[in-house]
Structure formats: C-alpha cells, structure tokens
Amino acid sequence: MRIVLVRLVAVSLLAAAWLGACAPPAPRKPAVVVIGIDGMDPDLLREFVDRGRMPHFAALMKNGSFRPLATSIPPQSPVAWSSFITGMDPGGHGIFDFIHRDPATYLPVFSTARVSEPERTLRVGDWVIPLSAGRTHLLRRGEAFWQILGRHGVPYTIVRVPANFPPALGPAHGKYRSLAGMGTPDLAGGYGTFSFYTDDPGFADGPVAGGVIHRVTVTERGVTADLIGPENSLRAQHPPLKVPFVADLDPEGGAARITVGSRSLLLAPGEWSDWVSVTFDPLGPFRKVSGICRFYLESVHPFKLYVTPLNIDPRRPALPISTPPGFAHWLADRIGDFYTQGIAEDTKALRAGVFDDSAFVGQTDHVLGEEWRLLDAVLDGYREGFLFFYVSTVDQSCHMLWRNADAKHPAHAASPGFADRIEALYADMDSLLGVVESRIPKEATLLVMSDHGFAPFYKRVNLNAWLYREGYLSLTQPAALGQGSLLDNVFWRRTRAYALGLNGLYLNVMQREAKGIVRRGPEYDALLDEISTKLLALRDPETGAQVVTRVDRPRDVYHGAEAANAPDLIVGYNRGYRSSDESALGTVTREWLEPNTDKWSGDHCMDHTLVPGVVLSNRAIGFADPSLLDLPVTILDRFGIGRPESMRGRALLTR
C-alpha cells in the first residue's frame, strides 16, 4: 500500500510539473516608473539641456514629452506631494502649509503628522508605565493612489515620497512596499536636531535653530560628552536618555578617535564616519530604543565635532517607517544603514555656522550616494507594477546654494565657490535617468516629475509686521516689537488678522479663534477684500517691484470639506520675495521687508503660477497644461483603473 501511495504522489508531481510547463505564463502587469526630483525647475532644466549637460533628458524631451507642471496652491512640498498622492487639492487632503495653527491657542502645529502619548498609564514611584500604546497619526486626508493599485493586485514600491509618515497601509504582502520620506521625524520625534560639540569660544552653549551646541572641555585625555537621545517617557519628568562617548585627540597627528560603547572610529579633520548604531539602554526595565548617527570631525584644535540627528534605525525602527515593517530592514541589509529622517540634508547646520559650504556639499554627496544605492536596490529585479523613487538633493541644495551662483543675491558676496553646484546636480540627475532607462523594461511607461520649481529669495516679508503697520494686528507691548515668538505679544481682543505658516493669513474670527472678534458674514468678506487689495498693491520701496502677485480665497481654489480649515487667504509672493521665518512662526519684527542675507537663498513658497514643476514622459502627453493632480489619475489609467470620484485630474498620456 505504501509503494502505491508513493507512486501516486510521484505521478501527480510529474503531471503538475508537465501542466505547469505547458500552461501559458500569467500575463505580466504593465510597468510604470515615476522618478520624483524635488524642486527640478523647467527653466533651469532647459538651460542645462541647451548647454549639453543633460543628454538623457534631451533625448527624453525629443523622443517623448516635456511640459511645465502646474503645482499646488501654495507651492510648498507637503502640500504639493499630498496632492500628488491623493489626486485632491488641499480642500480634500487638508494639508495647507508646513505649519498649521490651533485656533484655540493660536500656536503653530506641524501639518502632516502627530505623535500622541499613551492615553492610559500607571505610576509606580518614579516610573510611568504605559497601559495603552501611543500612536502616530498621519494627518493627510484621502487615500494614496498606490493603495488603490494594491486593491487591484498591482505590485508597487514607493521610496521616500514626502508627506507619507507614517506610511499609508497597503496589502500585507511583500509585493506592496513603501518607505516614508519627508515628514519622518528623527528618534527624538522632531524634524531633525543635530549636536555640535566644541570648545571654540565663538559658539555659545545651548539650543540653536535645528540643533544644540554643547560646549565641552578638552583635557589631556580628550573630550568626554553624551549623545542626547529621546525623552524617557517612562520617567515622571521625561528626562532625556543619554549615551556617553569619548573623543581621544591627537593634535600633532591631526586626528581623533571617537568611542561609543564598543565602537571606535578614527577620524581626520574634514572626515565623516560611517553610520554608528546607538542603543539607549535601558528605557526603564521594559525596552530598548535604537538609533543611528554619523560623526563629522571639523577640527581637532579647536575641537569641533558634528553629530547628525539621531535617525530611526531602519533595522529596528522605533516608529513605523515602512510597509511592510520589514521593508526598511530589507533595504538596510542590501545597502547598509541609511538616513531615515525625512529631510536628510542638514540645512540648519549650515545656517547656524556649524557647517561651511564645503561641509554641507560633502554631506549632500553622502545623501545622494545613499539615494543611488537605494535606487539600485529597488531596480534590481523590477519587471512589472509601479515604482516611485524620490530624490531630495536638488531641492535642498537650491535652497542653500542659490546665492553662490546669483550675483544679484544679497548673500552672494559672502559665498565663494560652488557656483556650479546646482548645474552639477542636474547633471547627476541626468546620469540617474540614464541608469533608470537602462534597467527598466523596454515597454515600461516612464515619468519624471517635480513638485515645484525654484526662484531666488532676495527679500524677506514679515506679514505680521505689515499687518501691525496697517492696524490689523495689535500688540500688548509695542516697545517689545521684534522680541518673542509664537504671537505671544499679540493683543487678541484688538487684532483682526494674523499670519502663521509661509503663505497663510487668518482672520481672528468669532467662535473659531479663542479670542476672535471678526464676525462671519459681510464684515468677514469685506475685511478679506480690503486686505487682499492692499497686499496686491504692496510695492518694494527700494525697487518699486510688486511684492505680492496673487491672493487666493479657499472657496475659489479648493474643493472639499477640508477647505473649512484652510487659512482665510493664501498669499502668493512675487519671485524674489517670501515670508520670513520669523513671520511664519509668529514674531512681529520692526521692518516688514528686509534683505535676505541668510544662506537659505532660493525658494518656491511664492505665487504658484511663477514656480511650476516639470513632467517628462517617454509617452505622448496629450495636454498643454498638465497639473500635479493629473499624475495619480495618469498612473492608475496605465493599469486600466478608472479615475476615482475623489480625484480631480485627467489621464495625460495618449499612447
């Protein structure tokens, strides 16, 4: 009997193998690849193509299609990418700015994600034991288009699309993969806080924008200091977790040995370390938290050591950064550790004087190198389905290095070198395009797109200072003008309008704001019309140029229930002008218009019609006026999926 069963099994296996060999293979799904190059500008692209620096883009323009791409209102990255993801404008997805405001407190809040503490805890002595889990909330409304692809069985890989933290969930299968991008916090839950250890008296101890300066003492044994980690939420006062490190210095040899736990790194001045894993142990008796960081030794004497923000460890993520959860680990196994922080290029270190231009360019080279390796990993074996890949370095470098190539910029004289850096990065994007074209299936649909373009940022506009000057905003202490932040000097019972965020202006509305005084109805509408007219009439007193070229009401440009939460006016600045950081965070300065001498010298948070993005394809684009909202509809259409009712765009490709 046993022999008969064995023979039956063998015959069955042979029959199955024969049938499998004779059966037609399952039809392959179409292949659609989108390369998202943040901040690629149509005018710069044409210029560098005409110079012969971008042969692959030139060929794609000639044999396929190229159009400027209408961006979002306003043209800010989280707004634009949320529109790309959902096919909805901000009235649908609810992201209006990098910064929103809480009308109950008038305080700014981050727009895209929120991390909440556990709702139930048990206190035992100095320990606070969570009885329920904390949560990470994605604040963007609407469904990501790749979730629709997943429901239709289309495999996808989404690498670092911005405004997708925590990443949108898809089918629990390895064919449906995503890695979060811009908006992903560092290990401490912020958007990136560097550490700088120095004995240079030119640096004051304490926090700076985007980082912390740690004054250290150099002894014969070198430097002993702590890496500062996330707050210990299990302790009553939430003290920060710390891991000690030692820097043994060799001034004569010009080197330092950095020891963190069992790991030692020998660095020369101007040298970066590899990624270093740091474990904060214990976080109470309950669990450990792992992060990764890199060290940059600027000099031995004086001692200057930069440490990146503590990134979430892709192999042991403390917060959700990929779907399925093991995708980030899979990538790290193939390329090594990598930046998981949403914006990896440390523009804040450059603005704080911790980096010079050379150090910043070196760091962006490291970021770009990791992006190349990530691209190689996801292209390996790609045959069908949807692939999206994002590149950040062009955008961040245009922000910081525009001044180097622009002789008209107020900060140009202090910016020697790297005048050709932006052009070189565009050439790098051309090489990247060539690699993609050579490795994807011949029949694949290829799209290259950007969320917005770029412009010079010559002058800073403090919209709150202008509102104060015009009598719309009142102060409790006028003598303290220019001091404080977060609108903490505003006399709300005499204030009719205020600004928060880079493009938003709000009225102080009764029964909406905590201390509102403006009535809905004719008073509200008349005030908006009055302010809009005055803003459009604003002229630069030095040049006579128009400062604000567009002012939009949400009801005219947004569609959907979330429009009720939008700013009352969306202010579109002329090229060369942008809101100051002080105004965006609620500081009322003495002057409403000032030269921008900051290293952050290029921007796009302006009139959206003046900074379009780009779209190129190896297929014919059938419209002269494509928009970001068209892209998700176009992608779904390539897989035979009709436009969802929530989306507002068109399918662009005709073949």
Secondary structure, 3 states (H helix, E strand, C coil): CHHHHHHHHHHHHHHHHHHHHHCCCCCCCCEEEEEEECCCCHHHHHHHHHCCCCHHHHHHHHHCEEEEEECCCCCCHHHHHHHHHHCCCHHHHCCCCCEEEECCCCEEEECCEEEECCCCEEEECCEEEECCCCEEEECCCCCCHHHHHHHCCCCEEEEEECCCCCCCCCCCCCCEEEEECCCCCCCCCCCCCEEEEECCCCCCCEEECCEEEEECCCECCEEEEEEEEEECCCECCCCEEEEEEEEEEECCCCEEEEEECCEEEEECCCEECCCEEEEEEEECCCEEEEEEECEEEEECCCCEEEECCCEECCCCCCCCCEECCCHHHHHHHHHCCCCCCCCCCCHHHHHCCCCCHHHHHHHHHHHHHHHHHHHHHHHCCCCCEEEEEEECHHHHHHHHHHHHHCCCCCCHHHCCCCCCHHHHHHHHHHHHHHHHHHHCCCCCEEEEECCCCCEEEEEEECHHHHHHHCCCCCECCHHHCCCCCCCCCECHHHCCEEECCCCEEEECECCCCCCCCECCCHHHHHHHHHHHHHHHCCECCCCCCECEEEEECHHHHCCCHHHHHCCCEEEEECCEEEECHHHHCCCCCCCCEEECCCCCCEECCCCHHHCCEEEEECCCECCCCCECCHHHHHHHHHCCCCCCCCCCCCCCECC
